[in-house]
Structure formats: structure tokens, C-alpha cells
Amino acid sequence: MGAEVPARDAVGASMDAAAVAMGVNRDALLSALVTDLPFGVALLDQDLACQYVNDTFVSLTGTDDPRTIEAVADAARDVLLDGVPRVGDYGTARLRVQRLDLEPEDAVSAGASESGSAGSEGVGSGAARSGAAGSGSAGSGPPARTGVLVLAKADDEEAVQNRARLSLLTSAGARIGTTLDIDTTCTELARFTVPTLADLAAVDILPPGVPDHRLGVPLGSARLLRAAVAGTPELHPQLATLAHPGETVRHRDGSAVARSLAAAKPVAVTLRTEEDLAVALSDEHSRTVFRAAGIGAMLALPLTARGHLLGALVLARSGDREFSDAEIAMIEDLADRAALSIDNARRYMRSQGIALELQRALLAEPANPHPNLEIACRYLPSGTSTVVGGDWYETVRLPFGRTLLVIGDVMGHGVEAAVDMSTYRSMLRYVAGADLPPHRILRQLDSLISENEAARPATCLLALLEPSRNRVTFSSAGHLPPALITPGRPTELLALPSGPPLGTGVGGYEHLVRELVPGQVLLLYTDGLVERRHEDIDVSLERLAALPLPAAGELDDLLDAVLHSSDPAQAEDDIALLAARVVQRG
């Protein structure tokens, strides 16, 4: 800092010219100008070599070389190219990086010799020459050189707090609410706060099925459900005695959490004495943990969204570190942001629960087939969640011992898809009652569905089984091929002519007749069984064909084998299965 500037440096040359004009020592002039300024100053040459920094710049940024600040180095290169100043933040400082267009050394030397002695005439003449050199006109001497000026100014406390708040919420937005699962969201919230904001965090929420609780209304005897808990590694031994996720907790009247929920605002308390612990905490287990961990401060905040109480966030710090007003305001913003994510997950799970119940109610067991046919069916929502879609199956008894097998998949998920599924199923029963060939049934369905502009398209596969003739007739509306399982032979995926999904109004369905003899099993399925993200559908189907599936035995055992081998927990869509086997006639 304050090191001598190289004689041929453009910035140093400019300072030399000013010193000559004023008749003073150049270093003394530089020191008087910038050393004691209330803001930081750093000068870089056109090669971005640091030529000068003052003490204020070092105290604000923690470095005497601006190039070690990546943002400054990048901005300096950019301003040399386009001349547009850049501003930004670094720590608690506000930085400005701008280009300096400077006179070359030869021009400064010439100007100094012409001026003869220091005086106002020399300063004025120097300024005029500087303007001429900067113009770049022909015959004006060597081209102008450039440098970079970096200024650093301390932000006020409010600006620092606002920036910290924005940084916290931005980070929280990326790390909290990554799924629509309540437990996962609560765990993300607890882990986000430790150790940045607290040494210990717990998230308690209203149990599922509890009516919406208005803000400011005491919980009374109601219990909360511990959804997540997190602590620093030093506190892990003490966490064993706290309520674990999945257990219920009660915050009695007068405790810090109860007061926070009743007042609908944060409550911060210090825990210096046994009396403080007894008042703030509801149970002896919690007091034991806090006492053993040396917890000295606690903050309870309500988790609220859309005018309703969802639960509470409890943070605690060991030692003498209390929660400042600025920190409480920032954590309150964080709690509000997280509460919205929790509420979104809660609403999603509630709607999916309704959809699942509706799906199960609508997707009743298929009608009984003829005695010459065994069937088994299975439905699973996506993975281990309750995300339901429009998968469905059906069997229709027809004259002369024939049975129509149906499997379909309405596009989309949720209540709407389940309702559309029911519509398709009802129409299918109606059309199939006319005893039409499978391809004509699809044509009629497509025509009826396409008249409703709000209806969702659906894939569908029909299989008309005729045990007396040992044959089956297929027709497909964009559905995946059925599997034929024969004892002692590999599973065969039947290649069928496929028309467009139902509801498009395009039509164009064909049929295919295949032999089906007693002992063979016909397996119809929806895409959730085989499709996997980042995998080609042909690879997925080959995996199904390679499964060693038992053709003999109970059909339910076969479905178990199919699901076990395909790992439905990895499925990204719901799964419907329908298996059928012609009964051997004695």
C-alpha cells in the first residue's frame, strides 16, 4: 500500500503531471489526495496490475490487491473493453469499477518541459493538452493509455441487512420446497437453519385431518406433530431425548411456542436460569436437552400461510448468543417463505388424497368374466406417493362365452384425470354392449369422446377373447403392446397395428387376430410399469420381455412377480395391470 508507482505506468504518469504542475512531490500529492479518503480507492493499469490502494480500501474489502476479488477482476476486464462502469457488492462494501482514459508518459513529459515552472498557466495548459491527446486526432502524439479505478464505499447497516435478507431468502428458495412432500419440506427447513441461524431447530405442524386453525386462536389441548429436527454435530447426543419426527408434542399454555402461536408473532426468550427453562419449555425432556446442550437463547415462530396456522418453527442457540431484532425479522421472513411451501405441499397431498379415494371408488373390480376365463388385476399409484392418474381396466361379458378385456390410460393426473377415466369406462361399457368388433368399438369411442372438447385424450387397448375358438382379437388406440406369457418360452410382446389415442376424432383403427390357447397368460398394462426417465421406450419394453414370469400358478402371483421385477417404487406414473388366462377344459 502506497508503494512507489513505476515511472512508465499511465496512472503514475498522470500523477507526475499533476505534481509538476503544482510544484509538489508526487508521492506527497498522492498521499494527500487518496490515503485518508473516507472511501476506498484502488488503481489498476491497463494490464490490470495493481498500482495503488489506500488503507480504507483494505479495511473495507480485506485485501490490498483488487484482483483477488473475482467480481472486480471480471468487471475490470469488461470496462477496459466497453468503458461502461460496473457496480456491485462485496461483503459490507459497495464497489464501483470504471475505466480511466489517461495521457501517455511522453505527452506528460512534453507538457512539463513547456510549462517551465509550476503555476496556474501550466495547469491550464496541461488540461488542454490532456483533452487533445484524448481526442485521438492525427499528429497529436502517442495514443492515450487506459487504467482502471476501483472505488469501495461502506454500505449502511440497513443496506447490509437487506442484502443479507435477500441472500438468505434466495438460498432458501432453492433449498426449501424442492418437493410437494410435507415431511421433506419441513426437514429442508430445519436443516437450512442449522448451523447458519441456530444450533438446534425443530418444526412442528398440525397433524393431518385437523381442521384449519385460525391465527391468534390458542391451541388449547391440541397437539402438534413433530415433522423435523436438526442440530449441530455437537448436539447430536442430546437430540435422542427430544421428540422424533412422527411423534406428537404438546406446547402447554404459557410456553414460548404457545405464546408465539396465540399472538401470531415471534417470541424470543433467554434461558439463563432454571426458572427461564421451566417457563419457556413444556416438558422435562426438552429442558434436559437444553440444559445439557448449554442452550442460552430460544426463538419460537408461527408457521402461517394464507391466513391459517400450519405449525411452529423453534430455533435455539447455545452459549450467550441471543437473537437480535434484525435476525428475528430475517428469520420471520424465512418462516413465511417456508410456510408457503409447506402449505402448498399440504394442499397438494390433500387434493391427491381425494383423487386417490375417488380413483379407488371409480376403479372398482372389473365385472366377472365367463367361467372359462381367469383374471387378476392390480392398480398402484405412482411410486410410493399418492399421485394418481387416469389408468383403468375393465372386462365385459359378451354372448357365446366371449369376454372383452380393456385397459386404458387417460392423459394427466389428479381428480380431473380420474373423473375422465370414469367417463371413458362408462362409455366403453355402453358401446361394447352393441357387440361390435374391437376396432369398431374404438372408432365409436373416439367419435363420442371427441365431441367433448374438454375431454382428455386416452390410450386404450381392447382384447376380445374367444376361448371356444382359441383366439383373441386385438385393437389398439396408441397403447403399449400386450405381453403373451407361454409356459417354457420367453415372454412375447405382440406387435399390433396402432391407431391414434381416443378423443382425437381421427379414427383409423385396425385389428389383429392371434391364437390364445389354455395355459397362456395375456398381460395388459399401462406405461407406468415400464417407462423410466432418461430411458428409451424400446429399452423399457425389452426389459419387460426379459422378465422370467411364471405362466402357471395363481395370476396374483404372476402380477406380484411383474411388479417386484420392475421396481414400481421407481415408476413416474401410476400402474394398472390386467392378466387373463383361458381355463383348461377337461
C-alpha positions as CSV (number, residue, x, y, z in Angstrom):
1,M,0.0,0.0,0.0
2,G,1.4,3.3,-1.0
3,A,4.3,1.6,-2.9
4,E,6.1,3.7,-5.4
5,V,4.4,3.7,-8.8
6,P,6.5,2.6,-11.8
7,A,7.7,5.6,-13.8
8,R,6.2,4.4,-17.1
9,D,2.8,3.5,-15.6
10,A,-0.1,5.5,-17.1
11,V,-1.6,6.2,-13.7
12,G,1.7,7.2,-12.3
13,A,2.4,9.4,-15.3
14,S,-0.9,11.3,-14.7
15,M,0.1,11.9,-11.1
16,D,3.5,13.1,-12.1
17,A,2.0,15.7,-14.4
18,A,-0.2,17.0,-11.6
19,A,2.7,17.1,-9.2
20,V,4.9,19.1,-11.7
21,A,2.1,21.5,-12.4
22,M,1.6,22.1,-8.7
23,G,5.3,22.1,-7.8
24,V,5.0,19.4,-5.1
25,N,6.3,16.0,-4.5
26,R,4.3,13.4,-6.5
27,D,4.1,10.9,-3.6
28,A,3.1,13.6,-1.2
29,L,0.3,14.7,-3.5
30,L,-0.9,11.1,-4.0
31,S,-1.0,10.5,-0.2
32,A,-2.8,13.8,0.5
33,L,-5.4,13.0,-2.2
34,V,-6.4,9.4,-1.5
35,T,-4.8,8.0,1.6
36,D,-7.2,9.5,4.1
37,L,-10.4,9.5,2.0
38,P,-13.5,8.0,3.7
39,F,-13.9,5.6,0.8
40,G,-11.6,3.0,-0.7
41,V,-9.5,3.7,-3.8
42,A,-7.5,1.3,-5.9
43,L,-5.8,2.0,-9.2
44,L,-5.0,-0.7,-11.8
45,D,-3.0,-0.2,-15.1
46,Q,-4.2,-1.4,-18.5
47,D,-2.7,-4.8,-17.7
48,L,-4.7,-4.9,-14.5
49,A,-1.6,-4.8,-12.4
50,C,-2.4,-3.1,-9.0
51,Q,-0.6,0.2,-8.7
52,Y,-2.1,1.7,-5.6
53,V,-4.6,1.0,-2.8
54,N,-5.4,3.2,0.2
55,D,-5.9,1.9,3.7
56,T,-9.7,2.4,3.5
57,F,-9.9,0.0,0.6
58,V,-8.0,-2.6,2.5
59,S,-10.2,-2.2,5.6
60,L,-13.5,-2.5,3.6
61,T,-12.5,-5.4,1.4
62,G,-9.9,-7.2,3.4
63,T,-7.3,-7.2,0.5
64,D,-4.7,-4.9,-0.8
65,D,-5.0,-6.4,-4.3
66,P,-8.4,-5.9,-6.0
67,R,-7.6,-8.7,-8.5
68,T,-8.1,-11.2,-5.7
69,I,-11.8,-10.3,-5.8
70,E,-13.2,-12.3,-8.7
71,A,-16.0,-9.9,-9.4
72,V,-13.7,-6.9,-9.5
73,A,-11.2,-8.7,-11.9
74,D,-14.1,-9.7,-14.2
75,A,-15.6,-6.1,-14.1
76,A,-12.1,-4.5,-14.8
77,R,-11.7,-6.6,-17.9
78,D,-15.1,-5.6,-19.1
79,V,-14.8,-1.9,-18.5
80,L,-11.5,-1.8,-20.4
81,L,-13.4,-3.2,-23.4
82,D,-16.6,-1.1,-23.4
83,G,-16.0,1.7,-20.9
84,V,-19.2,1.1,-19.1
85,P,-18.8,1.3,-15.3
86,R,-19.9,-1.7,-13.2
87,V,-21.2,-1.6,-9.6
88,G,-21.7,-4.5,-7.2
89,D,-21.5,-5.6,-3.6
90,Y,-18.6,-7.4,-1.8
91,G,-19.1,-8.2,1.9
92,T,-20.3,-5.0,3.5
93,A,-18.9,-2.7,0.8
94,R,-20.4,-1.2,-2.4
95,L,-17.9,-1.3,-5.2
96,R,-17.7,0.7,-8.4
97,V,-15.3,-0.2,-11.2
98,Q,-14.7,2.3,-14.1
99,R,-12.2,3.0,-16.8
100,L,-9.7,5.8,-16.8
101,D,-8.5,7.2,-20.1
102,L,-5.1,8.7,-19.4
103,E,-2.4,10.7,-21.2
104,P,0.7,8.8,-22.3
105,E,4.0,9.5,-20.5
106,D,5.6,11.2,-23.5
107,A,2.8,13.8,-23.6
108,V,3.2,14.4,-19.9
109,S,6.9,14.9,-20.1
110,A,6.5,17.3,-23.0
111,G,3.9,19.3,-21.2
112,A,6.1,19.5,-18.1
113,S,9.0,20.9,-20.1
114,E,6.8,23.5,-21.8
115,S,5.3,24.8,-18.6
116,G,8.8,25.7,-17.3
117,S,7.7,26.2,-13.7
118,A,4.6,25.4,-11.7
119,G,1.7,27.8,-11.9
120,S,-1.8,28.3,-12.9
121,E,-0.8,28.7,-16.6
122,G,0.9,25.3,-16.5
123,V,-2.1,23.6,-15.0
124,G,-4.4,25.1,-17.6
125,S,-2.1,24.2,-20.5
126,G,-1.8,20.7,-19.2
127,A,-5.6,20.3,-19.1
128,A,-5.9,21.5,-22.7
129,R,-3.2,19.0,-23.8
130,S,-4.9,16.2,-22.0
131,G,-8.1,16.9,-24.0
132,A,-6.2,17.0,-27.2
133,A,-4.4,13.7,-26.5
134,G,-7.7,12.0,-25.6
135,S,-9.2,13.0,-28.9
136,G,-7.0,10.7,-30.9
137,S,-6.6,13.2,-33.8
138,A,-3.8,12.7,-36.3
139,G,-0.5,14.2,-35.3
140,S,-1.5,14.5,-31.6
141,G,1.3,12.2,-30.3
142,P,1.3,8.8,-28.8
143,P,-2.1,7.1,-28.3
144,A,-3.8,7.5,-24.9
145,R,-3.4,4.7,-22.4
146,T,-6.1,3.4,-20.0
147,G,-6.3,2.3,-16.4
148,V,-9.0,1.2,-14.0
149,L,-10.3,2.9,-10.9
150,V,-12.0,0.8,-8.2
151,L,-13.9,2.6,-5.5
152,A,-15.2,1.0,-2.4
153,K,-17.8,2.5,-0.1
154,A,-19.2,1.1,3.2
155,D,-22.9,0.3,3.0
156,D,-25.0,1.5,5.8
157,E,-26.4,-1.1,8.3
158,E,-29.8,-1.2,6.7
159,A,-28.3,-1.9,3.2
160,V,-26.2,-4.7,4.7
161,Q,-29.2,-6.2,6.4
162,N,-31.3,-6.0,3.3
163,R,-28.6,-7.7,1.3
164,A,-28.2,-10.5,3.9
165,R,-32.0,-10.9,3.9
166,L,-32.2,-11.2,0.1
167,S,-29.3,-13.6,0.1
168,L,-30.9,-15.8,2.8
169,L,-34.3,-15.9,1.0
170,T,-32.7,-16.6,-2.3
171,S,-30.8,-19.6,-0.9
172,A,-33.9,-20.7,1.0
173,G,-36.0,-20.6,-2.2
174,A,-33.5,-23.0,-3.8
175,R,-33.3,-25.4,-0.9
176,I,-36.7,-25.4,0.8
177,G,-39.8,-26.8,-1.0
178,T,-38.0,-28.9,-3.6
179,T,-40.8,-31.4,-3.4
180,L,-44.5,-31.5,-2.7
181,D,-44.0,-33.7,0.3
182,I,-44.7,-32.1,3.7
183,D,-42.1,-34.1,5.7
184,T,-39.4,-33.4,3.2
185,T,-40.2,-29.7,3.1
186,C,-40.1,-29.5,6.9
187,T,-36.8,-31.4,7.0
188,E,-35.3,-29.0,4.5
189,L,-36.4,-26.0,6.6
190,A,-34.8,-27.4,9.8
191,R,-31.6,-28.3,8.1
192,F,-31.4,-24.9,6.3
193,T,-31.4,-23.1,9.7
194,V,-28.6,-25.2,11.2
195,P,-25.9,-24.0,11.8
196,T,-26.3,-20.7,9.9
197,L,-29.1,-19.3,12.1
198,A,-29.2,-21.7,15.1
199,D,-27.6,-24.7,16.8
200,L,-30.9,-26.6,17.2
201,A,-34.1,-26.4,15.1
202,A,-37.5,-28.2,15.3
203,V,-40.5,-28.0,13.1
204,D,-43.9,-28.9,14.5
205,I,-47.1,-28.9,12.4
206,L,-50.7,-29.6,12.8
207,P,-51.5,-33.3,12.3
208,P,-53.3,-34.3,9.0
209,G,-57.0,-34.3,9.3
210,V,-57.0,-31.4,11.9
211,P,-59.4,-28.6,10.7
212,D,-57.7,-25.4,9.6
213,H,-56.7,-23.3,12.6
214,R,-57.1,-19.6,12.5
215,L,-54.3,-17.3,13.5
216,G,-54.3,-15.9,17.0
217,V,-56.6,-18.7,18.4
218,P,-54.9,-20.7,21.3
219,L,-54.3,-24.3,20.6
220,G,-55.6,-25.4,23.9
221,S,-55.2,-29.1,24.3
222,A,-54.4,-29.7,20.7
223,R,-51.1,-31.4,19.9
224,L,-48.7,-30.8,17.1
225,L,-46.8,-33.4,15.1
226,R,-43.0,-33.2,15.2
227,A,-42.1,-33.1,11.5
228,A,-38.4,-32.4,11.6
229,V,-35.5,-31.8,14.0
230,A,-31.9,-30.8,13.2
231,G,-28.9,-29.9,15.3
232,T,-25.1,-29.2,15.1
233,P,-22.9,-32.3,15.4
234,E,-22.1,-31.3,19.0
235,L,-25.7,-31.6,19.9
236,H,-26.4,-34.9,18.3
237,P,-26.0,-36.9,21.5
238,Q,-28.7,-34.7,23.2
239,L,-31.2,-35.0,20.3
240,A,-32.0,-38.6,21.2
241,T,-34.3,-37.5,24.1
242,L,-36.2,-34.9,22.0
243,A,-39.5,-35.9,20.3
244,H,-38.6,-37.5,17.0
245,P,-40.3,-36.9,13.6
246,G,-43.7,-38.6,13.6
247,E,-44.3,-38.2,17.4
248,T,-46.8,-35.8,18.8
249,V,-45.8,-32.9,21.0
250,R,-47.9,-30.5,23.2
251,H,-46.8,-27.0,23.9
252,R,-48.7,-26.0,27.1
253,D,-50.2,-22.6,27.7
254,G,-47.6,-20.1,28.7
255,S,-44.7,-21.8,27.0
256,A,-42.7,-19.8,24.4
257,V,-44.2,-21.8,21.5
258,A,-47.8,-21.5,22.8
259,R,-47.4,-17.7,23.3
260,S,-46.0,-17.4,19.8
261,L,-48.9,-19.3,18.2
262,A,-51.5,-17.4,20.3
263,A,-50.0,-14.0,19.4
264,A,-49.2,-15.0,15.8
265,K,-45.7,-13.4,16.1
266,P,-42.2,-14.4,17.1
267,V,-41.3,-14.9,20.7
268,A,-37.6,-14.8,21.8
269,V,-36.5,-15.8,25.2
270,T,-33.3,-16.1,27.1
271,L,-32.7,-19.3,29.1
272,R,-30.3,-18.3,31.8
273,T,-31.9,-19.9,34.8
274,E,-33.9,-23.0,35.7
275,E,-37.0,-20.7,36.0
276,D,-36.4,-19.5,32.5
277,L,-36.3,-23.1,31.2
278,A,-39.5,-24.1,33.2
279,V,-41.5,-21.2,31.7
280,A,-40.3,-21.5,28.1
281,L,-40.4,-25.3,27.6
282,S,-43.4,-27.6,28.1
283,D,-41.7,-30.8,29.1
284,E,-38.9,-32.1,31.2
285,H,-37.3,-33.9,28.2
286,S,-36.8,-30.7,26.3
287,R,-35.5,-28.9,29.4
288,T,-33.0,-31.7,29.9
289,V,-31.7,-31.4,26.4
290,F,-31.5,-27.6,26.5
291,R,-29.7,-27.8,29.9
292,A,-27.2,-30.4,28.7
293,A,-26.5,-28.6,25.5
294,G,-26.0,-25.2,27.2
295,I,-28.8,-23.5,25.2
296,G,-29.0,-19.9,26.2
297,A,-31.5,-18.4,23.8
298,M,-34.6,-19.7,22.0
299,L,-36.9,-18.3,19.3
300,A,-40.4,-19.6,18.5
301,L,-42.2,-18.5,15.3
302,P,-45.6,-19.5,14.0
303,L,-45.7,-21.0,10.5
304,T,-48.6,-19.4,8.8
305,A,-49.9,-19.2,5.2
306,R,-53.0,-17.8,3.6
307,G,-54.4,-16.7,7.0
308,H,-54.1,-20.1,8.6
309,L,-51.8,-21.6,11.2
310,L,-49.7,-24.6,10.0
311,G,-47.3,-25.1,12.9
312,A,-44.3,-23.7,14.6
313,L,-40.6,-23.3,14.0
314,V,-38.4,-23.4,17.1
315,L,-34.7,-22.3,17.0
316,A,-32.2,-22.4,19.8
317,R,-28.6,-21.2,20.3
318,S,-26.0,-22.4,22.8
319,G,-24.0,-20.0,24.9
320,D,-24.7,-16.3,25.2
321,R,-25.7,-15.7,21.5
322,E,-29.1,-14.1,21.6
323,F,-31.4,-13.4,18.6
324,S,-31.1,-9.7,17.6
325,D,-34.1,-7.8,16.3
326,A,-32.6,-7.8,12.8
327,E,-32.1,-11.5,12.9
328,I,-35.7,-12.1,14.1
329,A,-37.1,-10.1,11.3
330,M,-35.0,-12.0,8.8
331,I,-35.9,-15.4,10.3
332,E,-39.6,-14.3,10.3
333,D,-39.4,-13.7,6.5
334,L,-37.8,-17.1,6.1
335,A,-40.5,-18.8,8.1
336,D,-43.2,-17.1,6.0
337,R,-41.5,-18.3,2.8
338,A,-41.1,-21.9,4.1
339,A,-44.7,-21.9,5.4
340,L,-46.0,-21.3,1.9
341,S,-44.0,-24.3,0.6
342,I,-45.4,-26.4,3.5
343,D,-49.0,-25.2,2.7
344,N,-48.5,-26.0,-1.0
345,A,-47.4,-29.5,-0.1
346,R,-50.3,-29.9,2.4
347,R,-52.8,-28.8,-0.2
348,Y,-51.3,-31.0,-2.9
349,M,-51.3,-34.0,-0.6
350,R,-54.9,-33.3,0.4
351,S,-56.0,-33.0,-3.2
352,Q,-54.1,-36.2,-4.1
353,G,-55.7,-38.0,-1.2
354,I,-59.1,-37.0,-2.5
355,A,-58.1,-38.1,-6.0
356,L,-56.8,-41.4,-4.7
357,E,-60.1,-42.1,-2.9
358,L,-62.0,-41.1,-6.0
359,Q,-59.8,-43.3,-8.2
360,R,-60.3,-46.3,-5.9
361,A,-64.1,-45.7,-5.8
362,L,-64.4,-45.3,-9.5
363,L,-61.9,-48.1,-10.4
364,A,-63.9,-50.9,-8.9
365,E,-63.1,-54.5,-9.6
366,P,-63.9,-55.4,-13.2
367,A,-67.1,-57.3,-14.0
368,N,-67.0,-61.1,-13.6
369,P,-65.8,-62.8,-16.8
370,H,-67.2,-66.0,-18.1
371,P,-66.3,-69.2,-16.1
372,N,-63.9,-70.1,-19.0
373,L,-61.6,-67.3,-18.0
374,E,-59.4,-66.4,-15.0
375,I,-58.5,-62.8,-14.4
376,A,-56.4,-60.8,-11.9
377,C,-55.9,-57.0,-11.8
378,R,-53.8,-54.5,-9.8
379,Y,-53.6,-50.8,-9.5
380,L,-50.7,-48.8,-7.9
381,P,-50.3,-45.0,-7.7
382,S,-47.0,-43.5,-8.8
383,G,-44.1,-44.8,-6.8
384,T,-44.8,-44.6,-3.1
385,S,-46.8,-41.4,-3.3
386,T,-50.5,-40.7,-3.8
387,V,-50.1,-39.2,-7.3
388,V,-53.0,-40.8,-9.2
389,G,-53.8,-40.6,-12.8
390,G,-56.4,-42.0,-15.3
391,D,-55.3,-45.6,-15.6
392,W,-58.2,-48.0,-15.7
393,Y,-59.2,-51.5,-16.7
394,E,-62.5,-53.4,-17.4
395,T,-63.9,-56.7,-18.5
396,V,-67.2,-57.0,-20.4
397,R,-69.1,-60.4,-20.7
398,L,-70.4,-60.9,-24.2
399,P,-72.6,-63.7,-25.8
400,F,-71.3,-67.1,-26.7
401,G,-68.7,-67.2,-23.9
402,R,-66.6,-64.3,-25.2
403,T,-65.0,-61.7,-22.9
404,L,-63.7,-58.2,-23.8
405,L,-60.6,-57.1,-21.8
406,V,-59.9,-53.4,-21.7
407,I,-57.1,-51.3,-20.4
408,G,-56.6,-47.6,-20.8
409,D,-54.7,-44.5,-19.7
410,V,-56.2,-41.0,-19.6
411,M,-53.5,-38.4,-20.0
412,G,-52.7,-36.3,-16.9
413,H,-53.1,-36.8,-13.2
414,G,-55.3,-35.8,-10.3
415,V,-59.1,-35.5,-9.8
416,E,-59.8,-34.4,-13.4
417,A,-58.0,-37.4,-14.9
418,A,-59.8,-39.8,-12.5
419,V,-63.2,-38.3,-13.5
420,D,-62.4,-38.6,-17.2
421,M,-61.3,-42.2,-16.6
422,S,-64.8,-42.9,-15.2
423,T,-66.3,-41.3,-18.3
424,Y,-64.3,-43.5,-20.6
425,R,-65.1,-46.6,-18.7
426,S,-68.9,-45.9,-18.7
427,M,-68.8,-45.1,-22.5
428,L,-66.9,-48.3,-23.1
429,R,-69.5,-50.4,-21.4
430,Y,-72.2,-48.7,-23.4
431,V,-70.5,-49.2,-26.8
432,A,-69.3,-52.7,-26.0
433,G,-72.9,-53.7,-25.3
434,A,-73.6,-53.4,-29.1
435,D,-71.3,-56.5,-29.6
436,L,-69.1,-54.7,-32.2
437,P,-65.6,-55.9,-33.2
438,P,-62.8,-54.2,-31.2
439,H,-61.7,-51.8,-33.8
440,R,-65.3,-50.5,-34.3
441,I,-65.7,-50.1,-30.6
442,L,-62.6,-47.8,-30.6
443,R,-64.0,-45.9,-33.5
444,Q,-67.3,-45.3,-31.7
445,L,-65.5,-44.3,-28.5
446,D,-63.2,-41.9,-30.4
447,S,-66.2,-40.3,-32.1
448,L,-68.1,-39.8,-28.8
449,I,-65.2,-38.5,-26.8
450,S,-64.0,-36.1,-29.5
451,E,-67.4,-34.3,-29.3
452,N,-66.4,-33.1,-25.8
453,E,-63.7,-30.5,-26.2
454,A,-62.8,-30.6,-22.5
455,A,-62.1,-34.4,-22.5
456,R,-58.6,-35.6,-22.2
457,P,-57.1,-37.9,-24.8
458,A,-56.5,-41.5,-23.7
459,T,-54.7,-44.6,-25.0
460,C,-56.7,-47.8,-24.9
461,L,-56.2,-51.5,-25.8
462,L,-59.0,-54.0,-26.4
463,A,-58.6,-57.8,-26.4
464,L,-61.7,-59.9,-27.4
465,L,-61.1,-63.4,-26.0
466,E,-62.9,-66.3,-27.6
467,P,-62.0,-69.5,-25.6
468,S,-64.1,-71.7,-27.8
469,R,-62.1,-70.8,-30.8
470,N,-58.7,-70.4,-29.0
471,R,-58.2,-67.0,-30.3
472,V,-58.0,-63.3,-29.3
473,T,-58.7,-60.2,-31.4
474,F,-56.8,-57.0,-30.5
475,S,-57.2,-53.4,-31.4
476,S,-55.1,-50.6,-30.1
477,A,-55.5,-46.8,-29.7
478,G,-51.9,-45.8,-29.1
479,H,-51.4,-48.2,-26.2
480,L,-48.3,-50.2,-25.4
481,P,-48.3,-53.8,-26.8
482,P,-49.7,-56.6,-24.6
483,A,-47.5,-59.4,-23.3
484,L,-48.1,-63.1,-24.0
485,I,-46.7,-65.4,-21.5
486,T,-46.4,-69.1,-22.5
487,P,-45.0,-71.9,-20.3
488,G,-41.4,-72.7,-21.1
489,R,-41.0,-69.8,-23.6
490,P,-39.8,-66.2,-23.3
491,T,-42.3,-63.5,-22.8
492,E,-43.6,-62.2,-26.2
493,L,-44.6,-58.6,-26.8
494,L,-47.2,-58.7,-29.5
495,A,-46.7,-56.2,-32.3
496,L,-50.1,-54.7,-33.1
497,P,-51.3,-52.1,-35.6
498,S,-51.9,-48.9,-33.5
499,G,-54.2,-46.0,-34.2
500,P,-54.3,-42.6,-32.5
501,P,-55.4,-42.1,-28.9
502,L,-59.1,-41.8,-28.3
503,G,-60.6,-38.3,-28.3
504,T,-58.7,-37.0,-31.3
505,G,-61.6,-37.7,-33.8
506,V,-59.1,-39.1,-36.3
507,G,-60.1,-42.8,-36.2
508,G,-58.3,-45.3,-38.3
509,Y,-58.2,-48.3,-36.0
510,E,-57.3,-51.8,-37.2
511,H,-57.5,-55.3,-35.6
512,L,-55.2,-58.3,-35.3
513,V,-56.2,-61.9,-34.5
514,R,-53.8,-64.2,-32.6
515,E,-54.1,-67.7,-31.2
516,L,-54.6,-68.0,-27.5
517,V,-54.6,-71.5,-26.0
518,P,-55.3,-72.7,-22.5
519,G,-52.3,-72.2,-20.2
520,Q,-51.1,-69.0,-21.9
521,V,-51.5,-65.7,-20.0
522,L,-52.3,-62.4,-21.6
523,L,-50.9,-59.4,-19.7
524,L,-52.2,-55.9,-20.3
525,Y,-50.5,-53.0,-18.6
526,T,-50.1,-49.2,-18.6
527,D,-46.9,-47.2,-19.3
528,G,-46.1,-46.7,-15.6
529,L,-45.0,-50.3,-15.5
530,V,-42.1,-49.9,-18.0
531,E,-41.4,-46.2,-18.7
532,R,-38.4,-44.7,-16.9
533,R,-36.9,-41.2,-17.2
534,H,-33.9,-41.0,-19.5
535,E,-34.6,-44.4,-21.0
536,D,-35.8,-45.2,-24.5
537,I,-39.2,-46.9,-24.5
538,D,-37.8,-49.8,-26.6
539,V,-35.2,-50.5,-23.9
540,S,-38.0,-50.4,-21.3
541,L,-40.1,-52.9,-23.3
542,E,-37.1,-55.2,-23.8
543,R,-36.6,-55.2,-20.0
544,L,-40.2,-56.4,-19.6
545,A,-39.8,-59.1,-22.2
546,A,-36.7,-60.4,-20.5
547,L,-38.5,-61.0,-17.1
548,P,-38.8,-64.7,-16.1
549,L,-42.6,-64.6,-15.5
550,P,-44.4,-67.8,-14.3
551,A,-47.3,-68.8,-16.6
552,A,-48.5,-71.4,-14.2
553,G,-49.9,-70.9,-10.7
554,E,-52.1,-68.1,-9.4
555,L,-52.4,-65.0,-11.6
556,D,-51.9,-62.8,-8.5
557,D,-48.5,-64.4,-8.0
558,L,-47.7,-63.5,-11.6
559,L,-48.6,-59.9,-11.0
560,D,-46.5,-59.9,-7.8
561,A,-43.6,-61.1,-9.9
562,V,-44.1,-58.5,-12.5
563,L,-44.2,-55.6,-10.0
564,H,-41.3,-56.9,-8.0
565,S,-39.1,-57.2,-11.0
566,S,-40.0,-53.8,-12.5
567,D,-39.5,-52.0,-9.1
568,P,-42.7,-49.9,-9.1
569,A,-41.1,-47.5,-6.5
570,Q,-39.1,-46.1,-9.4
571,A,-42.2,-45.5,-11.5
572,E,-43.0,-42.0,-12.5
573,D,-46.7,-42.8,-13.4
574,D,-49.4,-44.9,-11.9
575,I,-49.6,-48.6,-12.9
576,A,-52.6,-50.7,-13.9
577,L,-52.3,-54.4,-14.7
578,L,-54.8,-56.9,-16.1
579,A,-53.9,-60.6,-16.5
580,A,-56.2,-63.2,-18.1
581,R,-55.8,-67.0,-18.8
582,V,-58.2,-69.3,-20.5
583,V,-59.3,-72.1,-18.2
584,Q,-58.3,-75.6,-19.3
585,R,-61.5,-77.6,-20.2
586,G,-61.5,-81.2,-19.1
